[in-house]
Amino acid sequence: MIEFERSEGAVRGEGRMKAGIARVTSYQMATLCGAWLFLASPADACPVCDRETGRQVRAGLFDQDFGFNLLATLLPFGVFLGIAGAIHFEVPRRKAPAPTVPPGGPARPPEAPGEGTWPAH
């Protein structure tokens, strides 16, 4: 059984064996996992990859158009990421210029005949 030790004594190397249980520090566990991943052989889960069909598929994927096909496949992700970034960071919008008022005040339209007066009774 492996037991993780995060106490200060484990860092100094004290208390490594307790009742027959080896204590492994997180650094040692990371080293063990890294060595295991480095030395592990890749899984052979694809029954078609080593056959002629798999070779034809790879030849079709990695031909002279690979760069263009890769760009065409990844382009929408960049566009959507740009839109999401613009929404998230609130890209400032152009504001309409403020209306200018002439020094004499706003101009009044001329009144039509009969407007603005009360009918005489």
ZAVEX-824305 format. One line per field, with one value per residue (C-alpha): residue number from 0; chain; x, z, y. Coordinates in steps of 0.1 Angstrom, whole numbers, plus 5000, padded with zeros to 4 digits. Example, Ala and Ser with C-alpha at 12.3 -4.5 7.8 and 13.67 -1.06 7.14 Angstrom:
# ZAVEX-824305
pos: 0_1
unit: A_A
X: 5123_5137
Z: 5078_5071
Y: 4955_4989
***
This chain:
# ZAVEX-824305
pos: 0_1_2_3_4_5_6_7_8_9_10_11_12_13_14_15_16_17_18_19_20_21_22_23_24_25_26_27_28_29_30_31_32_33_34_35_36_37_38_39_40_41_42_43_44_45_46_47_48_49_50_51_52_53_54_55_56_57_58_59_60_61_62_63_64_65_66_67_68_69_70_71_72_73_74_75_76_77_78_79_80_81_82_83_84_85_86_87_88_89_90_91_92_93_94_95_96_97_98_99_100_101_102_103_104_105_106_107_108_109_110_111_112_113_114_115_116_117_118_119_120
unit: A_A_A_A_A_A_A_A_A_A_A_A_A_A_A_A_A_A_A_A_A_A_A_A_A_A_A_A_A_A_A_A_A_A_A_A_A_A_A_A_A_A_A_A_A_A_A_A_A_A_A_A_A_A_A_A_A_A_A_A_A_A_A_A_A_A_A_A_A_A_A_A_A_A_A_A_A_A_A_A_A_A_A_A_A_A_A_A_A_A_A_A_A_A_A_A_A_A_A_A_A_A_A_A_A_A_A_A_A_A_A_A_A_A_A_A_A_A_A_A_A
X: 5000_5013_5005_5011_5030_5027_5041_5073_5090_5086_5104_5134_5133_5121_5095_5098_5088_5059_5044_5058_5041_5064_5056_5060_5063_5045_5079_5087_5053_5057_5091_5077_5047_5070_5093_5064_5049_5083_5090_5054_5049_5020_4988_4979_4942_4937_4933_4933_4964_4990_4972_4970_4937_4954_4983_4959_4940_4973_4984_4951_4953_4989_4991_5001_4968_4973_4983_4952_4929_4943_4938_4903_4894_4909_4897_4862_4877_4898_4868_4846_4874_4877_4840_4839_4869_4853_4822_4841_4864_4837_4854_4845_4820_4823_4801_4782_4796_4778_4754_4767_4745_4749_4758_4723_4706_4689_4673_4635_4617_4595_4559_4533_4505_4479_4501_4510_4481_4447_4417_4400_4365
Z: 5000_4991_5014_5005_5030_5030_5064_5070_5084_5051_5033_5056_5052_5087_5094_5061_5075_5099_5107_5075_5052_5028_5027_4993_4989_4961_4945_4945_4931_4903_4895_4894_4872_4849_4845_4840_4813_4796_4795_4787_4752_4732_4731_4699_4699_4661_4642_4609_4613_4604_4574_4538_4545_4573_4551_4524_4549_4562_4527_4519_4550_4549_4512_4495_4507_4544_4553_4535_4550_4585_4581_4568_4597_4624_4609_4625_4659_4656_4643_4672_4697_4684_4687_4722_4732_4718_4738_4769_4769_4756_4726_4725_4699_4678_4692_4671_4673_4697_4679_4677_4688_4671_4694_4692_4703_4683_4651_4651_4620_4604_4615_4590_4587_4614_4636_4671_4674_4691_4670_4679_4692
Y: 5000_5035_5063_5099_5120_5158_5166_5185_5154_5136_5164_5160_5122_5114_5088_5069_5036_5033_4999_4984_5009_5028_5065_5082_5119_5137_5144_5107_5099_5124_5110_5074_5084_5103_5073_5050_5072_5076_5039_5027_5015_5030_5011_4993_4998_5004_4971_4989_5012_4987_4974_4987_5005_5025_5034_5046_5068_5083_5090_5107_5128_5139_5148_5180_5197_5190_5226_5241_5215_5220_5258_5254_5231_5254_5288_5287_5282_5314_5333_5321_5328_5363_5369_5355_5376_5408_5401_5392_5421_5445_5460_5497_5507_5538_5565_5589_5625_5647_5671_5707_5735_5769_5798_5814_5782_5755_5767_5767_5757_5784_5783_5775_5800_5796_5775_5786_5810_5805_5811_5843_5839
***
